Amino acid sequence: MHAGDPFPASVGLVFLLLCGSVVSAQPNSQEKAAAEGGRGVKAAGQAGAAPAEHTLRAGALPASGISLDGVLSEAVWEDVDSIVNLTMIEPQEGGVPSGRTVFKVLANATEIVIGIACNDPNPAGIVSNSKARDAELDDEDHVVIVLDTFRDGRSGYVFAVNPSGTRFDGLVTKQGTDVNSNWDAVWEARTTIDQTGWSAEIRLPIKSIGFKPGLTTWGLNMERRIERLQETSRWASASQDYEIYQMSRAGLLTNLPSLDVGLGLSIRPALTLGGEKLSPDESGAFTRDLSLDVGQKLGANVLGSLTVNTDFAETEVDVRQTNLTRFEIVFPEKRTFFLEGADIFDFGIGLEDFLIPFFSRRIGLGEEGVQIPINAGGKVNGRVGRTNLGGLVVNTRNVPDQDAGAATMGAARIKENIFAESSIGMIATFGDQLGRSGSWMTGGDFTYQTSRFRGDKNFMVGGWAMLNRREDLEGDQSAYGFGVVYPNDRWNFNLTSARLGDGFDPSLGFVPRNAVHIWQGAFAFEPRPERAGIRQMFHDTSLLLVNDLERQWESYEWALKPLEWLLESGDRFQVEFKRDGDRPQEDFAVFETDESAVFIPAGSHEWGRYKLAGSTAPKRVVNGEVKWESGGFYGGTLDSIEISLALRQSLFKVEIGLERNAASSDTWTTFAPPHGDESVGSEGGRFVQNLYNTRLEVKFSPDLQVSSFLQYDNESASLGTNSRLRWTFHPQGDLFIVYNHNLQRSLNELNRRIFEFDSNALMVKLQYAWRP
């Protein structure tokens, strides 16, 4: 098979997933027996049953449900099995929490209701400022609940709520070490604060999640944070070595009834109205669009999705990032259609910085972030027995005057659970948003994972390999590597190796550079002295070494952090030293505006830098962070400072950020436009790069917020605002009003810098999910 051939196997695999998943797999006799056992029964492939003290029986929820008001006052709560308290993790592992936490669960065939009572000896000291959906709750009082609805010890749904009723949800990712917070589900939460503390009631419709059919026992864990005391407590596996998302260490939720998803159908039409003016020379245009998203449960454990004329207008804008490297940086996926089942596409160990096999932002986005309209897309994701599967196919339409257009693209992933916590799988993609033909990629990975290494430690090791083809590619189009991770609290170690051929460039992947062999490792000692007001000390060193395929170093970064202390108050400060090297093969622009560009010459560059940083505890009403870095930079000097300041109140939040990079060197070259072969450059170069951002959020309730995000950087000379109202008028319905306004800073005829109109757009979107 030559490089120009299509790869029908990848298309066939997607088709197989889309068709084969229509038949929902029922549990076999061994799996069903494990599901019914509840206490002490171990299913094949599970991490192990929880001890009896970490088993909670669900009570019977009346068919009429309960009134969701955040107060556990109904009689049905009185005789329900309860978690009567948690175990402290921080500041003292195994200690008794400052406030008692009671946790109960009620369930019927169609929904689960969770009741939580959080006693607090000082309710006036509760820290709870956020109200926006999916706000980061790490820095305030909250409760996190994680459900393993497939009892596989690997996957999970994350739900969290704070005393103000803010809802956070996500998917367990990265082998249980992280959570994808961009995923959203339909659920409700109500809270109340009184003289004893705070309490919450959560209603989770069964239709909102996937689960293994016939299973009456799920994995369950929960954790509570008391921010003013910097205190964290957990139910099961209350160890500083474990994350709450490690479902292999979860307890059990038993006595679940037979669950019913009904038709399993969700139909969500959306109407979008608005107007836009895309440039100063164009006249404004009225826009009107209808879009449709349909979800169909293929049994309880697999979800099929269809999207038509997909509209992502309500998605928040990306946060601008400064980039002083010669490589592309990654932005997270925020679009709902691509987020469902995103955890299944996790691949390998520790690859995020230099390789993502399937990067869904390649679909529907062209060069320089140009949006490519999506005609339609189909997707399937779920778990059948011990097999995790995901597949999607998307078709985009042509965009005039852009190097992107009509294309059909897809991806497929199969991952089989093996041993107690490990997996083996394959991935494949096809198609190209930029119209390059013959594009496909396929690969496989194996990860051995255990949370019982040397008795009770975490350990992971794995390997992976990939191969891609595309008509314009030549040379070695393969990539392979391995990773070893020992992620524990006091001692932490990781080592990753990846070799990327000179022709390895998957169209739907993220690869900042190829033709390299990358070695990345880190070692950390993080003691907890429990004296002098110090919570934990972090001492670590790391090395990134990138060689070319002839084993000559291309770049490296060695970092030593001799001092980083987290105080009992939550304040933090650190000192860090770095040694960098880079050998670019050609000159590259490090700073470029419409008026000039500063180029760093090809060749060998080595330099050293040092950094000082400090931050105040986020529990404070006013808090902030400062980072100052100085030293060499590609034969010159670079001084950097980052400052962020936040004011948080119950009704509003204001955040201000500043980043400034000032650099100069006699060896650099400055060009005036155009920057081509006919340009004349001057010796020496200097630049000052500034990035400013401000965010204002007004929080009327957890279901109604208004936010405005303003960003400016002097490299693009663009001032952009994104103002957004979100009203969740029903758990299944949302109203969005979004206004974007952009100004461009330029020289006028009097040679004065002024801001001039560049573009604007107003969008009103109404959507509602009908779920019979």
SEKOL-473959 format. One record per residue (C-alpha): x, y, z. Coordinates in steps of 0.25 Angstrom, whole numbers, plus 5000, padded with zeros to 4 digits. Last residue first. Layout:
XYZ ...
This chain:
484050455105 485350545106 485150675099 486450755100 486250905099 487051015092 486951165090 488051235084 488251385083 489451435076 490051575074 491351595066 492451695064 493551735055 494851825054 494451965059 495652055061 496552075073 497552185072 499052205071 499452335065 500152355052 499252465048 498652385037 498252275047 499252165053 498552035057 497851975069 496751875065 495451865072 494551745074 493151725079 492551595083 491151585088 490551455094 489051435098 488851285103 487551225107 487551085112 486650965114 486650825120 486850865135 485850975132 486051125131 487551115130 487951255127 489251285121 489751425118 491051445111 491951565107 493151535099 494051655097 495251665088 496351765087 497351735076 498751785074 499151645069 500451665077 499951765086 499051675093 497651705098 496551615105 495151655111 494251545117 492851585121 491951495129 490451495132 489851385141 488551315143 488351165147 489251165159 488651305163 488851455160 490351435158 491051555151 492351515145 493451615141 494651565134 495851645130 497051615121 498351675118 499451625109 500751705107 501951665098 503151765099 504051745087 505551755084 506451735072 507851745067 508251765053 507251825043 506551745033 506251775018 505051705012 505151654998 505151505003 503851525011 503451595023 502751705017 502751775026 503851835034 504851735039 505651725052 506851635053 507351565066 508851555070 508851685077 507751635087 506551685094 505351635102 504151695110 503051595113 501851655121 500651575126 499451635133 498151585138 496951635145 495751555151 494451615156 493351535163 491951565166 490751535175 491451445186 492751525185 494051495179 495151595176 496251535167 497651585164 498651525154 500051575151 501051505141 502451565140 503551535129 504951585127 505651525115 507151545111 507851515098 508551395092 507251315090 506751355104 507551385116 507051425130 505851465137 504451415143 503451475152 502151415156 501151485164 499751425169 498551485175 497451485185 496351575190 495251505197 496251415203 495951265201 496851265189 498051265198 499151365193 500151335182 501651345181 502651325169 504151345167 504751295155 506151275149 506751265135 507951195128 508351205113 508751115101 508551145086 509051065075 508751115061 507651185053 507451335056 506251385064 505351485057 504651605062 503551655053 503051795050 501851885047 500651785045 501251715058 502151595060 502951545072 503751415072 503851405057 504751285053 506051265046 506351125041 506850995047 506551035061 507550985071 506951005085 507550995099 506951035113 507451025127 506451065138 506451105153 505151115162 504751175175 503351165180 502251225189 500951175194 499751235203 498751125207 498851165222 499451035225 500651085216 500951015202 502451025201 503251025188 504751025189 505950945181 505150945168 506150905158 505750905143 506550855131 505950885117 506550825104 506550855089 507050785077 508050695082 508750605072 508250455072 508150445057 506650445058 506650585065 506750595080 505850655089 506150655104 505250695115 505750685129 505150705142 505550735157 504650735169 504550785183 503150815188 502850845203 501450825209 500550885220 501550985226 501151065238 502451035245 502150895247 501450775240 502650745231 501850685220 502950635210 502850655194 504050585188 503950595173 504650535161 504350575146 504550515132 504350545118 505150485106 504750515092 505250455079 504950555068 504550555053 503250625057 502850755063 501550815070 500750685067 499250695070 498450595063 497350595052 498250615040 499250515046 500750575044 501750465044 502650485032 503950515040 503650405049 503250425064 503950355075 503350365089 503950335103 503350375116 503850355130 503150395143 503350395158 502650445170 503050425185 502250485196 500850475190 500850375179 500950375164 501950265160 501850275145 502550195134 502350235119 502650175105 502850215091 502450195076 502250285064 502150245049 502150325036 503650305033 503850385020 502850455011 501550525013 500750605003 499750485000 499550455014 499850325023 499950305038 500550195047 500450185062 501050115074 500850105089 501450065102 501050055116 501450065131 500650115143 500850115158 500050155170 500450115184 499650025194 500349895195 501649905188 500849945176 499349935180 498750055171 499049975159 499250015144 499749935132 499450015119 499549965105 499350045093 499050035078 499050115066 498350165053 498450285044 497850325031 497950435020 497850395005 497550545001 497950675007 496650755008 496950845019 495950775029 496650645026 495950505026 496250375034 496450335049 496850205056 497050165070 497450035077 497349975091 497949905103 497549935117 497949915132 497249935145 496949785150 497449705138 496949755125 495949855120 495849865105 495949995098 495350025084 495450165078 494950215065 495050345057 494450415046 494550525035 493750565023 494150685016 493550815009 494450925012 495750975016 496851065010 495951185011 495351275001 494051215001 493651115012 493150985008 492350895017 492750795028 492350655029 492650575043 492750425046 492950385060 493350255068 493550215082 493650085089 494050025103 494049875104 493849805117 492449775115 491949875105 492350015109 491950145102 492050235090 491450255077 491550385068 490850435056 491150575049 490450675040 490650795032 491750855041 492150995038 493651025037 494151135047 495451195044 496351175056 497651225049 497551105039 496251025039 495350985050 494150895048 494950765051 496450795056 495850825069 495550675071 497050645074 497150495072 498550445073 498950555083 500550575083 501550665089 501050725102 499850625104 500650495103 500850455118 500250315116 499550255104 498250295098 496950355104 495850345094 494950275103 494950405112 494350485101 493050405102 492150525100 493150645098 493150655083 491650685082 491750785093 492850875088 493950925098 495150855093 496450905100 497450995093 498850945089 500051025086 500751015072 502251025073 503351125070 503351165085 503051305091 501551275091 500651365100 499251305102 497851365099 496751295106 495851225096 494451285094 493251225101 492351125093 490951185091 491151195076 491451045074 490351015064 490250885057 489450875044 489050735048 489650655060 489350515062 489750435075 489750285079 489950255093 490350115099 490150055112 488650065115 488250005102 488550075090 488150205096 487750305086 488250455085 487850555075 488450695073 487750785063 488050925058 487251045052 487951165048 487651315046 488651425043 488451565039 489651635032 490351765035 491051835023 492451795020 493651895020 493851905035 493951745035 493051635040 491751705043 490851615050 489351595054 488651495062 487651385063 487951235067 486851135069 487251005075 486550865074 486950765085 486350625083 486750525094 486250375093 486550265103 485150215101 485050195115 486350195122 485950095133 486750045145 486449915152 486649965167 487949995173 488249925186 489749955186 490650075185 492050025187 493350095191 494450145182 495850115180 495850055166 494950185163 496250275164 495450405163 495650445177 497150445175 498050345183 499350365190 498850455201 497950345206 496450335210 496150215201 494650225203 493950335209 494750465208 495150585216 495950715211 496250825220 496950965216 496251015229 495551135221 495351035210 494550925216 494550825205 493750695205 493950565197 493050455191 493250315186 492350215179 492550095170 491150045166 490349925170 489049875164 489549855150 488549795141 489049875129 490349945131 490150095132 490150225123 489750355129 488650465127 487450375125 487650325139 487150465144 488050515155 487450595166 488350665176 487950715190 488950795198 489250835212 489950945219 490550975233 489750965247 489251115247 488651105233 489151095219 488251035208 488550955195 487850915182 488350825171 487850785158 488350695146 488450695131 489950665127 491150745123 492550705118 493550825119 494050785133 494950665128 495450605141 496850565145 497650455151 496750345149 497450275137 497550405129 496050445130 494850435139 493650515132 493150645137 492050715145 492050845154 490750905159 490751035168 489651025179 490251135187 490751035198 491650965187 491250855178 492050745171 491750635161 492750545154 492450425145 493350305145 494250215137 495350125142 494950025153 494049955143 492749955152 491950015140 491350125147 492550175154 492050295161 492850415167 492250515177 493050645180 492550735192 492850875193 493450995201 494351085192 495651085185 495450945177 494150995172 494551025158 493251075152 492550975144 491151055143 491351195149 491051215164 492351235171 492551305184 492551195195 493451205206 492751165219 493251245231 491951295236 491551145237 492551125248 492450985255 492050935241 491150815239 491050775224 489750695221 489650625208 488450565201 488550495187 487350465178 487450365167 486550355156 485650275146 485550135153 485550185167 486750235176 487050295189 488450325194 488950375207 490250455212 490450515225 491650605228 492250635242 493050765243 494450775248 494850645241 495450535250 496850495245 497350385236 498350475228 498450605236 498350735228 497750685219 497250545217 496150545228 495250425229 493750445226 492450435234 491150365236 491050305222 489550275223 488550165221 487150225219 486150225231 486050375232 486150415218 484750375214 484150465225 484450585216 485250695223 486650675216 486650825212 487250865199 485950895193 485650775183 484250735187 484250585187 483950475176 482550435172 483050295170 483550285184 485050275185 485550145192 486750145199 488150125194 489050035202 490450095205 491750005205 493050065210 493049995224 492849865217 494149875210 494049905195 494149795185 495349785175 495949855164 494949795154 495349705142 494349595145 493349635156 493749625171 492649595181 492849655195 491549725197 490649755185 490549615180 489549655169 490549715160 491549605162 490549495158 490149575146 491649585141 491749435142 490449405136 490749495124 490249645124 489449685113 490049755100 489249865094 489049835079 489149965072 490649965076 491049885064 490549985054 491250105058 492450035063 492549945050 492450075042 493550145049 494450015047 494150015033 494550155031 495850125038 496049995030 495850065017 497150135018 497250225005 498450204996 499350324994 500550275003 500650134996 500050005000 
